[in-house]
């Protein structure tokens, strides 16, 4: 969600790429709630951080503490960390899960706007 939101909201300033410590595929609830705000993730794929080893980034952003601890070093990086609940751990009815994912989506969106998209 963070990659897609960053690219949509301030892609004129950043080119975000995302990966997971242990990628498991796209979460269908995430795909659905992102589509609700006009972001199509249906063609995206889950990637491993190993795909990016040896690459240089200006920033490495982690969105959960577990990823931060397991993230390899990327040369030239400035690290920014923020913890959000993991939607893959949500339980309940479909509507309850969707509502929890919407909350996380909106929290990430707000954080991306405040942290990356503000002017100056």
BADRENVEX-193787 format. One line per 5 residues: number of its first residue (from 1); their letters; for each residue y, x, z of N, C-alpha, C. Coordinates in nm, 3 decimals. Layout:
N
NUM = a = Y/X/Z/Y/X/Z/Y/X/Z; ... $
This chain:
120
1 = xxxxx = -0.119/0.082/0.000/0.000/0.000/0.000/0.126/0.087/0.000; 0.123/0.193/0.078/0.241/0.278/0.087/0.275/0.341/-0.047; 0.175/0.390/-0.119/0.200/0.450/-0.250/0.266/0.349/-0.344; 0.208/0.232/-0.354/0.259/0.131/-0.446/0.399/0.085/-0.406; 0.422/0.068/-0.277/0.554/0.025/-0.231/0.659/0.133/-0.256 $
6 = xxxxx = 0.624/0.257/-0.228/0.718/0.366/-0.251/0.754/0.378/-0.399; 0.653/0.371/-0.485/0.679/0.381/-0.629/0.760/0.262/-0.680; 0.738/0.144/-0.626/0.814/0.026/-0.672/0.956/0.026/-0.616; 0.971/0.056/-0.488/1.101/0.041/-0.423/1.196/0.158/-0.447; 1.142/0.277/-0.459/1.231/0.393/-0.483/1.162/0.496/-0.572 $
11 = xxxxx = 1.095/0.445/-0.675/1.027/0.532/-0.770/1.122/0.614/-0.856; 1.250/0.579/-0.853/1.348/0.660/-0.924/1.373/0.792/-0.851; 1.333/0.800/-0.725/1.355/0.920/-0.644/1.225/0.993/-0.611; 1.112/0.922/-0.613/0.984/0.980/-0.573/0.874/0.939/-0.668; 0.771/1.021/-0.676/0.647/0.987/-0.747/0.536/0.999/-0.644 $
16 = xxxxx = 0.494/0.886/-0.590/0.394/0.887/-0.484/0.252/0.885/-0.541; 0.165/0.955/-0.474/0.021/0.953/-0.501/-0.047/0.932/-0.368; -0.159/0.863/-0.367/-0.226/0.838/-0.240/-0.372/0.874/-0.247; -0.426/0.901/-0.131/-0.568/0.933/-0.118/-0.610/0.907/0.025; -0.737/0.894/0.044/-0.791/0.871/0.177/-0.881/0.984/0.222 $
21 = xxxxx = -0.898/0.991/0.352/-0.988/1.089/0.409/-1.131/1.057/0.367; -1.167/0.930/0.374/-1.296/0.882/0.325/-1.273/0.755/0.244; -1.242/0.770/0.115/-1.213/0.653/0.032/-1.335/0.562/0.019; -1.310/0.433/0.028/-1.420/0.337/0.022/-1.401/0.232/-0.085; -1.299/0.245/-0.166/-1.271/0.144/-0.267/-1.152/0.060/-0.226 $
26 = xxxxx = -1.102/-0.019/-0.318/-0.986/-0.102/-0.290/-1.025/-0.220/-0.203; -0.944/-0.246/-0.103/-0.965/-0.360/-0.016/-0.916/-0.485/-0.090; -1.002/-0.584/-0.112/-0.960/-0.702/-0.189/-0.847/-0.780/-0.121; -0.840/-0.775/0.010/-0.730/-0.842/0.081/-0.597/-0.771/0.054; -0.601/-0.639/0.049/-0.480/-0.562/0.017/-0.435/-0.593/-0.125 $
31 = xxxxx = -0.529/-0.594/-0.219/-0.497/-0.626/-0.358/-0.429/-0.763/-0.366; -0.483/-0.859/-0.293/-0.430/-0.996/-0.297/-0.289/-1.004/-0.238; -0.265/-0.944/-0.121/-0.133/-0.957/-0.059/-0.028/-0.875/-0.133; -0.068/-0.768/-0.199/0.029/-0.693/-0.279/0.065/-0.773/-0.404; -0.030/-0.843/-0.462/-0.002/-0.928/-0.578/0.098/-1.038/-0.541 $
36 = xxxxx = 0.093/-1.084/-0.417/0.187/-1.187/-0.371/0.333/-1.141/-0.381; 0.356/-1.010/-0.376/0.494/-0.959/-0.387/0.516/-0.887/-0.521; 0.430/-0.916/-0.618/0.451/-0.867/-0.753/0.402/-0.726/-0.781; 0.312/-0.675/-0.698/0.258/-0.540/-0.720/0.109/-0.555/-0.752; 0.071/-0.518/-0.874/-0.067/-0.530/-0.921/-0.143/-0.401/-0.891 $
41 = xxxxx = -0.238/-0.409/-0.800/-0.322/-0.294/-0.767/-0.459/-0.300/-0.835; -0.482/-0.400/-0.918/-0.616/-0.421/-0.974/-0.666/-0.304/-1.058; -0.576/-0.223/-1.113/-0.619/-0.109/-1.194/-0.619/0.022/-1.114; -0.580/0.015/-0.987/-0.580/0.135/-0.903/-0.722/0.166/-0.858; -0.741/0.287/-0.807/-0.872/0.323/-0.754/-0.852/0.402/-0.625 $
46 = xxxxx = -0.953/0.399/-0.544/-0.953/0.472/-0.419/-0.982/0.619/-0.448; -0.897/0.709/-0.398/-0.912/0.852/-0.425/-0.932/0.930/-0.296; -0.998/1.043/-0.307/-1.019/1.133/-0.195/-0.908/1.237/-0.191; -0.871/1.280/-0.069/-0.771/1.387/-0.057/-0.819/1.515/-0.124; -0.949/1.529/-0.142/-1.003/1.648/-0.207/-0.954/1.661/-0.351 $
51 = xxxxx = -0.919/1.548/-0.414/-0.867/1.551/-0.551/-0.732/1.623/-0.559; -0.664/1.634/-0.447/-0.530/1.691/-0.447/-0.523/1.830/-0.383; -0.636/1.882/-0.337/-0.634/2.016/-0.280/-0.590/2.116/-0.386; -0.507/2.212/-0.344/-0.456/2.312/-0.435/-0.328/2.269/-0.505; -0.288/2.144/-0.486/-0.162/2.094/-0.544/-0.050/2.114/-0.443 $
56 = xxxxx = 0.072/2.124/-0.495/0.189/2.139/-0.409/0.268/2.008/-0.410; 0.307/1.964/-0.292/0.386/1.842/-0.276/0.510/1.873/-0.196; 0.616/1.798/-0.222/0.737/1.811/-0.141/0.714/1.750/-0.003; 0.644/1.637/0.000/0.614/1.567/0.125/0.468/1.527/0.127; 0.409/1.529/0.245/0.279/1.468/0.267/0.301/1.362/0.375 $
61 = xxxxx = 0.273/1.239/0.340/0.296/1.127/0.430/0.161/1.073/0.473; 0.140/1.063/0.602/0.017/1.002/0.653/0.056/0.871/0.721; -0.029/0.770/0.703/0.002/0.639/0.758/-0.098/0.594/0.864; -0.177/0.688/0.914/-0.260/0.660/1.031/-0.292/0.792/1.099; -0.310/0.786/1.230/-0.333/0.910/1.305/-0.461/0.980/1.265 $
66 = xxxxx = -0.566/0.905/1.233/-0.692/0.968/1.194/-0.674/1.051/1.068; -0.598/1.000/0.972/-0.574/1.075/0.847/-0.493/1.200/0.876; -0.397/1.190/0.964/-0.312/1.306/0.996/-0.397/1.420/1.052; -0.490/1.386/1.139/-0.575/1.488/1.200/-0.670/1.552/1.099; -0.714/1.476/1.000/-0.811/1.526/0.904/-0.749/1.579/0.776 $
71 = xxxxx = -0.618/1.564/0.760/-0.552/1.600/0.636/-0.547/1.752/0.619; -0.588/1.802/0.503/-0.579/1.946/0.479/-0.434/1.988/0.460; -0.411/2.116/0.465/-0.277/2.171/0.444/-0.243/2.168/0.296; -0.124/2.123/0.264/-0.074/2.126/0.127/0.049/2.215/0.124; 0.049/2.319/0.040/0.162/2.413/0.036/0.295/2.344/0.006 $
76 = xxxxx = 0.400/2.390/0.072/0.534/2.340/0.047/0.563/2.206/0.108; 0.474/2.155/0.187/0.490/2.019/0.236/0.585/2.007/0.354; 0.647/1.893/0.362/0.713/1.846/0.482/0.632/1.724/0.522; 0.584/1.721/0.644/0.496/1.612/0.685/0.573/1.500/0.753; 0.542/1.378/0.713/0.598/1.258/0.774/0.479/1.170/0.812 $
81 = xxxxx = 0.472/1.131/0.938/0.358/1.051/0.985/0.406/0.921/1.048; 0.332/0.816/1.021/0.358/0.685/1.080/0.224/0.613/1.087; 0.195/0.555/1.200/0.066/0.489/1.218/0.078/0.339/1.193; -0.014/0.287/1.113/-0.025/0.144/1.087/-0.170/0.103/1.108; -0.196/-0.022/1.145/-0.335/-0.068/1.157/-0.407/-0.058/1.023 $
86 = xxxxx = -0.536/-0.032/1.028/-0.619/-0.019/0.908/-0.672/-0.156/0.868; -0.629/-0.210/0.754/-0.675/-0.343/0.713/-0.827/-0.355/0.698; -0.896/-0.246/0.674/-1.042/-0.255/0.660/-1.110/-0.288/0.793; -1.038/-0.276/0.903/-1.096/-0.305/1.034/-1.069/-0.449/1.078; -0.991/-0.525/1.001/-0.956/-0.660/1.042/-1.075/-0.754/1.032 $
91 = xxxxx = -1.084/-0.845/1.126/-1.190/-0.945/1.127/-1.128/-1.083/1.142; -1.208/-1.185/1.119/-1.163/-1.323/1.131/-1.194/-1.398/1.004; -1.134/-1.516/0.993/-1.151/-1.593/0.870/-1.072/-1.524/0.760; -1.096/-1.565/0.638/-1.023/-1.505/0.526/-0.872/-1.518/0.546; -0.827/-1.636/0.587/-0.683/-1.657/0.607/-0.629/-1.572/0.722 $
96 = xxxxx = -0.707/-1.556/0.829/-0.663/-1.472/0.940/-0.650/-1.325/0.896; -0.747/-1.280/0.819/-0.742/-1.142/0.769/-0.622/-1.125/0.676; -0.603/-1.218/0.584/-0.489/-1.210/0.492/-0.357/-1.206/0.569; -0.345/-1.286/0.673/-0.222/-1.286/0.751/-0.199/-1.151/0.818; -0.303/-1.090/0.872/-0.290/-0.958/0.935/-0.252/-0.852/0.832 $
101 = xxxxx = -0.311/-0.861/0.712/-0.278/-0.765/0.607/-0.134/-0.784/0.561; -0.088/-0.908/0.555/0.053/-0.934/0.519/0.148/-0.868/0.620; 0.113/-0.876/0.747/0.197/-0.815/0.851/0.205/-0.664/0.829; 0.090/-0.600/0.803/0.089/-0.456/0.778/0.168/-0.423/0.652; 0.147/-0.502/0.546/0.222/-0.481/0.421/0.372/-0.484/0.447 $
106 = xxxxx = 0.417/-0.584/0.521/0.559/-0.599/0.548/0.612/-0.486/0.637; 0.530/-0.441/0.732/0.570/-0.328/0.817/0.583/-0.200/0.734; 0.488/-0.177/0.644/0.494/-0.058/0.558/0.614/-0.067/0.465; 0.637/-0.184/0.407/0.752/-0.204/0.318/0.882/-0.172/0.390; 0.899/-0.225/0.510/1.019/-0.200/0.588/1.035/-0.051/0.618 $
111 = xxxxx = 0.927/0.014/0.657/0.929/0.157/0.689/0.964/0.240/0.565; 0.904/0.208/0.450/0.933/0.280/0.326/1.081/0.265/0.291; 1.133/0.144/0.300/1.274/0.122/0.267/1.366/0.202/0.361; 1.338/0.198/0.490/1.423/0.269/0.587/1.409/0.421/0.578; 1.287/0.469/0.550/1.260/0.613/0.555/1.289/0.683/0.423 $
116 = xxxxx = 1.260/0.618/0.312/1.267/0.687/0.183/1.372/0.632/0.087; 1.399/0.505/0.091/1.482/0.444/-0.011/1.630/0.435/0.025; 1.663/0.462/0.148/1.803/0.455/0.187/1.882/0.563/0.116; 2.004/0.538/0.089/2.091/0.637/0.024/2.136/0.742/0.124; 2.156/0.863/0.073/2.208/0.970/0.159/2.098/1.041/0.220 $
